[in-house]
């Protein structure tokens, strides 16, 4: 083991900066929910939970997805993605907080809808907490298997659990915000778009690492394009039947987003930036393997997908197109917690901690 491969202990400058961001964001968010803007503060917590949980969960799953396809190209970059497992505890704590504050933001709180007990507040958060805990425990078991030089079996299980759990989160925490709206595709769109967020984050983190080769960046750029098209297809397949059949229970999603400003403008922005944008911006191989172009486009996709999560939530809660201190503070808190956790994970584990498959 070389000196650069040895684990490092303590807190570096990056960890301290991420920690300071987390503390500042948490303090500002706690202040926001104790003011007249409390409902907006809870909505900000929901939006950022949906974004950062998708990001961290998707990052943890991506190495398993690559290996399930017999890919070996990530090599040491795999550790960067797997370090997102540190978000397990913050995500569960955030979900508990959403449960505690559900009376401030959830439309199903103490209301009886025709779904009956399915939209019971305790049942919703109970099953979501159980599902998310099972996902993170499965991810931990996969990491243990990877350390032992195996992981194909647990990798497949992890992929399946991810699809099930994040589909459930999409149904419960996005679709249920409008209890009169139904969509069978929303769950699939939610977990696939989570993988899209995660591959953009993995690419953005990788461009800063000197050991990342052009071939690896090229593969990540290709995956960003592929999953942008997948997200576009799923959203199109999600919206098209609503439009041409004019189904009253389904067009409720379309009406505010495609008929009225400013949501129509946001919809066109998302179409240009996160759905079709990567197809144009990453069209050439040079743009995919160049660190500056790939990093900039990945960051643009991440910002756009944060807006997309906000676009999924805010119209259902009848929120205006405005940003506040609460939105920024919740994003700061989640980013800081994820950043300091991933930094410490990578500092404390040697670079060769995860062995190649089959190596004992």
N, C-alpha and C positions, 0 to 999 in steps of 0.2 A: 504494500500500500504506500503510495507516494504521499508526500507532505500535503499536497493539494486535495488528496482523497480522504484525509483523516477528518473525523467529525470535529466540529468546533463548538465550544460551549460559551455560555454568556450571551449578552445582547450586543449586536453590532449596531451601527448607526441606522441601518435600514429598519431593524426591528424596533428601535426606539422611536423612529419617525412614524412607523405604522401604529405603534402603541399609543403615541400621542394623538394621532388622528382618531383612533378608536375611542379614547377617553373624551376628547373634545366633542366628537359626534354624539356619543351617548349622553353627555351632559346637556347638550343643546336639545336633543330629542326629549329627554325627561322634562326639560323646561317647557318645550312646546306642548306636551300633553297636559300640562297644568295651567294652560291659558285658554282663552276663548277658541283657539285654533286646535283644540284637542282632537276633534274628528279627523281633521287633516293630518295630524300627527300619527294617528292610528292607521290611516290609509297609507301614509308614507312607509310605515313599518311593514304593511302587507305587500306593497309594491316591491320594496327592497328585499323582503324575504323571498318572494317569488323569483326575483332576478338572481340574487346571490346563492340561494339554495340550488337553483338550476345550474348555475355556473360551477359551484363546488361539486355537486353530485355528478354532473356531466364530466368534469375533469377526472374524477375518480374512476369513472366507467370507461373513459376513452382508451386507456391501455388494454383493458380487457377486450374492447371492441376490435382494436388493431390486432391483437394476438388471436382472436377468434377467426380473423380473416388471414391468418398465417403471416401477418406483417411483423417484421423485426426491425424496422427502420427507427423507432424512437430511441432505442438504446438508453443512454444516460438521461435523455430528456423525459423518459418515463417517470423518473423520480419527481420531476416538477409537477406533473399532473397528479400523481398519487399523493403528493403532499396536501392536496385539497381536502383530504379526509379529516384534517384538523378542524374543519368547519362543522363537524358532527354536533358537538356540544352547543356552539352558538346557534345553530339552526333549530335545535330542539328547544333551547331557551326562548328563542324568538317565537316559536309556535305556541309555547305556553303563554307568553305575553299576549299574543293575539287572542288566545282563549280568554285570558283574564280581562282584556279590554274589549271583548266581542260586543258588549252592549253599546259601545260607542260607534261601531262601524258596520256590524253584520246585519243585513236586512232580515235574516231568519230568527234573530234573537227574540224569544218569547212570542213568536208569530207562528200560526199554524197554516201551512201551505198544503196543497193537494198531494205533495210527496210524502206526507205523513211523518213518521219517525225518522226517515232518511235525512231530513233537515233539522233534526233535533240537535241543538247546539252541543251538548255533551257528546253525542254520538259522532258528530262531524269531527270534533277535535280529538276525541278518543281514538278513532280509527286512523286519523292522519298522523297523530303522534306515534301510534303503534307501527304504522307502515313506515314512517321515516326512521324510527329506531331500528326496525328490521333491516332497512336498506343500509344504514351505517354499520350495523353489526355484520352484515354480509360483506360489505366493503372491507372491514377489518379482517375478516376471515380470508378474503382474497389476498390481502397484503401478506398475511402469514404464509399462505401457499406460495406466493411469488418469492418470498424470502427463501423458501425451501427448494426453489428451482422448478416448481410445478405451477399450477394455477389455471389450467385449461378448464377443469370441471367447475371450480368456483368462479372463474371468469364468466362462464356461460350462465351460471345461476345469478351472478351479480347483474348481468345485462337484463335478464328476465325480470328480476326484482325491481330494477330501475324503471323499466317500462311500466310495470304495474303500479308502483308507488307514485311515480310522478304523473301518471295518467289520473290517479285518484286525487292528487293535489290539484291538478288542473280542473277536474270536475267540481271539487269541493270549494276551492278558494278563488276560482275565476267564474265558472259557469253559474254557480249557486249565488253569486252576487246579484243576479237577476233571476229569481226563482221561477219566473214564468218563461224563461228561455231554455230551449233544449238543443243540444248538438251532440251527436255521437262521435264526431271527429275532434272535438276540442281536446280530449285527453291525449290522443295521439299527436296532435299538433303541439301540445304543451311539452311533452317529453322529447320530441324530436327537435323542437326549437331550443330546448335546453342543451342538447348536444351541439347545436349550432353555436350557441353562446360559448360553450366550453371550448370548442376547437378554435374559436377566435381568441379566447383568453390564452389558450396553450400556445398559439402562434405568437401572440404579443409577448408572453413571458419568454419564449424561446429566442426571439431575436436579440435579447439582451445577454444571452449566454454565449461565451466565446466558443464553446465546444459544439455548438449547433452548426451542422454542415449545410451547404446549399441544397443538397439533395433532401435533407430533412425538412427544411423550410419550404422547398418546392412541394413536397407531399402535403404539408399542412395547408399551403395555399390552395392546392387542388381540393382538399377536403372542405375548406371554407366555401369554395365555389359550389361544390356538390351539395353541401347542406343548406346553402342559401337557396338553391333551386328546389331542394326537398321541402324547405319551409314554405317557399312560394307555392309549390304544388299543393301542399296540405291546406294552406290558407285559401287558395283558389277553389279547391275541392270542397272546402268548408263553406265558402260563401256562395258558390254558383247555384246549388240546389235551393238555397234560401231565396235567391233573386228570381230564378225563372219559375219556381213553384209558388212564390209569394205566400209562404206558410206563415200565418200569424204568430205562431209560437217560436219561429226561428228568425224572422226578419227583425225582431227586436234588437238583435245585435247589429244589423246593418244600418238601421234608420239613423241613429245619432252619428255614426262614424262615416257614412257615405252620403249624407244628405244635408248636413248642417255644418257651418263653420263654427269654431276653428277645427273641429275634428276631421272634416274632409281634407283640410290642408295637411294635418298630421298623417292621415292615411296615405296621401300622395308622397309625403316625405319618406315614410317607411317603405313604400314601394320602390322609391328611387335609391334609398340608401341600404337597407338591409335585405330586401328581397331580390331586386335585380342589380343593385349596385356592384356587388362582388363579381358578377359575370362580366361586367364591363371593365372595372378597375383592375381585376386580376386576370385579364384575358391573356396576357403574354406570360411566357415562362419567366422572363426577366423580372416582371413585377411580383411574381410569386416567391422568388428566391432572393430578391434584394431585401436586406434587413429594413431599410428605411420605408420602402413602399409597403412591404408586408406588415410591418409594425404599425404604420399609420392607418392602413386600411382596416387592420384588425381592431385597432382602437376605435375607429369610426363605427364599425359593426357593433362593438360592445356598447358604445353610447347609444346607438340606434336601437339596440335590443332592450336596453334599460327603458328607453322611451316607449318601446313596444309593450313592455309589461305594464307601464303606466297607462298606455292606451287601452289595454285590455280591462283594466280595473276602474279607472276614473269615470268613464261615461256610465257604467253600470251603477255607480254610486251617486250619479247626478252631480259630479264635481265639475267645476269650471276648468278651463285651460290656463291654470296659473301654477307657478312654482312658489314654494315658500321655504322658510327656514327649516321646517319639519322635513321636507323632501330632501334637502341637502344634508341635514344632520343625520338622518337615518342611513343615507348612502355612505357618509363618512364613517359611521360606526361599523357598518358591515364590512366595508372595504378595509378598514383598519384591523378589525378582528381577523379577517381572512388573510390579510397581508402579513401580520405578525406571526400568525400560526404557521403559514407556509414557509416563511423565512426561517423560523426556528426548527421546523421539521427538516429542512434541507441542511441547516447548519449542523445538526446533531447526528445525522446519519451519514456514513461514508458513501461515496459516489457509487460504489459497487455493491451496495446493500442488497439490491434485488438481482438475483442471479438469472441468467438466461434460462428459458424452459429446458428441462431435461438435465441441467447441470446440477450435480450433487455437491 
